[in-house]
Amino acid sequence: MGVMMESHYDYIIVGAGSAGAVLANRLSESGEFKVLCLEAGTEGSDYFWSRVPIGMAKLIDRPAVNWCFSSEPDEGSGGRRIPVPRGKMLGGSSSINGMVFVRGQPQDYDHWAQLGNRGWSYSDVLPIFKDMESYDGGSDESRGRDGLLRVTDTPPEISPLHSRMIEAAEKIGIPYTTDYNGASQEGIGITQVTINKGRRQSTAYCHLDPSRS
Ligand SMILES: Cc1cc2nc3c(=O)[nH]c(=O)nc-3n(C[C@H](O)[C@H](O)[C@H](O)COP(=O)(O)OP(=O)(O)OC[C@H]3O[C@@H](n4cnc5c(N)ncnc54)[C@H](O)[C@@H]3O)c2cc1C
């Protein structure tokens, strides 16, 4: 397919999904290593329904870009098989997902560290969260400004219902937060998304495309 295959690589990454694409980008950054990234899916970041955020509905059960797994029937699901979508293209599930950007709770990371997992406290992971993203809102202490993954706010005027919901929440004591990925996650706020200028920010687009050379 026009790609020159070499016979030796320093690293071989199997799966070019959220994790694999970032890893391929980082490992090849210095130019020091030869990196081979293998992906089972055949489509790339220009796949129309993946590029356009609203196309998510078209990707949820599309075998061309989705493994379309299903769960085993069990008692808890009333004997039903539940669909388990997973991306099968460059960018993996980041190319078909809901694009909602939520960091974990700081307390959860700290709890993992307390259980003995060194390197997983919130102060350990925060620099990595900051490095990965580029977001205009929030504070410099909490948010990254020049990472490869572009994160934006959903425009608040998207529907009058949103402002009514926020007002209603505040009336019952749930505070409005301008950045739920900042120092505290508590409260109600507008969803942050991995969408920029109407385009999905998959790892295929943000991490693989710029590192192809
Ligand atoms: C429908 C949907 C909606 C979601 N919504 C959100 C959301 O709004 N916000 C959020 O944060 N998260 C969301 N997620 C979850 C998030 O997208 C995933 O957790 C994340 O992308 C998983 O990354 P990963 O690298 O572990 O796996 P993936 O990104 O799935 O990557 C695995 C890759 O490996 C490839 N592969 C598998 N086997 C082989 C093989 N043998 N050889 C070569 N390649 C192989 C696959 O094709 C795939 O490309 C959603 C997920 C789905 C499916």
The ligand as an SDF file (V2000), in Angstrom:
LIG
                    3D

 53 58  0  0  0  0  0  0  0  0999 V2000
  -19.1870    3.8640   21.5310 C   0  0  0  0  0  0  0  0  0  0  0  0
  -18.1860    4.3450   22.5320 C   0  0  0  0  0  0  0  0  0  0  0  0
  -18.3780    5.5650   23.1790 C   0  0  0  0  0  0  0  0  0  0  0  0
  -17.4290    6.0380   24.1120 C   0  0  0  0  0  0  0  0  0  0  0  0
  -17.5640    7.2870   24.6340 N   0  0  0  0  0  0  0  0  0  0  0  0
  -16.5550    7.8230   25.3750 C   0  0  0  0  0  0  0  0  0  0  0  0
  -16.5810    9.1820   25.7940 C   0  0  0  0  0  0  0  0  0  0  0  0
  -17.5080    9.9370   25.4530 O   0  0  0  0  0  0  0  0  0  0  0  0
  -15.5530    9.6470   26.5550 N   0  0  0  0  0  0  0  0  0  0  0  0
  -14.5010    8.8390   26.9020 C   0  0  0  0  0  0  0  0  0  0  0  0
  -13.5800    9.3060   27.5990 O   0  0  0  0  0  0  0  0  0  0  0  0
  -14.4380    7.5520   26.5220 N   0  0  0  0  0  0  0  0  0  0  0  0
  -15.4360    7.0430   25.7460 C   0  0  0  0  0  0  0  0  0  0  0  0
  -15.3450    5.7480   25.3050 N   0  0  0  0  0  0  0  0  0  0  0  0
  -14.2200    4.9310   25.7800 C   0  0  0  0  0  0  0  0  0  0  0  0
  -12.8770    5.2170   25.0860 C   0  0  0  0  0  0  0  0  0  0  0  0
  -13.0640    5.5620   23.7340 O   0  0  0  0  0  0  0  0  0  0  0  0
  -12.0170    3.9610   25.2420 C   0  0  0  0  0  0  0  0  0  0  0  0
  -11.8890    3.6440   26.6130 O   0  0  0  0  0  0  0  0  0  0  0  0
  -10.6240    4.1320   24.6610 C   0  0  0  0  0  0  0  0  0  0  0  0
  -10.6610    4.6140   23.3350 O   0  0  0  0  0  0  0  0  0  0  0  0
   -9.9180    2.7730   24.7310 C   0  0  0  0  0  0  0  0  0  0  0  0
   -8.5820    2.9200   24.2870 O   0  0  0  0  0  0  0  0  0  0  0  0
   -7.6630    1.6640   24.0680 P   0  0  0  0  0  0  0  0  0  0  0  0
   -6.3820    2.1560   23.5080 O   0  0  0  0  0  0  0  0  0  0  0  0
   -7.6430    0.8510   25.3180 O   0  0  0  0  0  0  0  0  0  0  0  0
   -8.4470    0.7630   22.9980 O   0  0  0  0  0  0  0  0  0  0  0  0
   -8.9670    1.1440   21.5120 P   0  0  0  0  0  0  0  0  0  0  0  0
   -8.9530    2.6320   21.3070 O   0  0  0  0  0  0  0  0  0  0  0  0
  -10.2700    0.4560   21.3050 O   0  0  0  0  0  0  0  0  0  0  0  0
   -7.8460    0.5370   20.5860 O   0  0  0  0  0  0  0  0  0  0  0  0
   -7.6190   -0.8180   20.3500 C   0  0  0  0  0  0  0  0  0  0  0  0
   -7.1510   -0.9360   18.8930 C   0  0  0  0  0  0  0  0  0  0  0  0
   -6.5140   -2.1960   18.7160 O   0  0  0  0  0  0  0  0  0  0  0  0
   -6.9300   -2.7180   17.4540 C   0  0  0  0  0  0  0  0  0  0  0  0
   -6.7210   -4.1730   17.5110 N   0  0  0  0  0  0  0  0  0  0  0  0
   -7.3470   -5.0710   18.3080 C   0  0  0  0  0  0  0  0  0  0  0  0
   -6.8440   -6.3070   18.1060 N   0  0  0  0  0  0  0  0  0  0  0  0
   -5.8670   -6.1730   17.1670 C   0  0  0  0  0  0  0  0  0  0  0  0
   -4.9680   -7.0930   16.5500 C   0  0  0  0  0  0  0  0  0  0  0  0
   -4.9560   -8.3890   16.8680 N   0  0  0  0  0  0  0  0  0  0  0  0
   -4.0860   -6.5980   15.6380 N   0  0  0  0  0  0  0  0  0  0  0  0
   -4.0610   -5.2850   15.3090 C   0  0  0  0  0  0  0  0  0  0  0  0
   -4.9070   -4.3660   15.8600 N   0  0  0  0  0  0  0  0  0  0  0  0
   -5.7850   -4.8200   16.7900 C   0  0  0  0  0  0  0  0  0  0  0  0
   -8.3680   -2.2950   17.3620 C   0  0  0  0  0  0  0  0  0  0  0  0
   -8.8740   -2.3850   16.0380 O   0  0  0  0  0  0  0  0  0  0  0  0
   -8.2990   -0.8710   17.8920 C   0  0  0  0  0  0  0  0  0  0  0  0
   -8.0120    0.0680   16.8830 O   0  0  0  0  0  0  0  0  0  0  0  0
  -16.2890    5.2330   24.4060 C   0  0  0  0  0  0  0  0  0  0  0  0
  -16.1090    4.0000   23.7710 C   0  0  0  0  0  0  0  0  0  0  0  0
  -17.0290    3.5570   22.8280 C   0  0  0  0  0  0  0  0  0  0  0  0
  -16.7730    2.2530   22.1070 C   0  0  0  0  0  0  0  0  0  0  0  0
  1  2  1  0
  2  3  1  0
  2 52  2  0
  3  4  2  0
  4  5  1  0
  4 50  1  0
  5  6  2  0
  6  7  1  0
  6 13  1  0
  7  8  2  0
  7  9  1  0
  9 10  1  0
 10 11  2  0
 10 12  1  0
 12 13  2  0
 13 14  1  0
 14 15  1  0
 14 50  1  0
 15 16  1  0
 16 17  1  0
 16 18  1  0
 18 19  1  0
 18 20  1  0
 20 21  1  0
 20 22  1  0
 22 23  1  0
 23 24  1  0
 24 25  2  0
 24 26  1  0
 24 27  1  0
 27 28  1  0
 28 29  2  0
 28 30  1  0
 28 31  1  0
 31 32  1  0
 32 33  1  0
 33 34  1  0
 33 48  1  0
 34 35  1  0
 35 36  1  0
 35 46  1  0
 36 37  1  0
 36 45  1  0
 37 38  2  0
 38 39  1  0
 39 40  1  0
 39 45  2  0
 40 41  1  0
 40 42  2  0
 42 43  1  0
 43 44  2  0
 44 45  1  0
 46 47  1  0
 46 48  1  0
 48 49  1  0
 50 51  2  0
 51 52  1  0
 52 53  1  0
M  END
$$$$
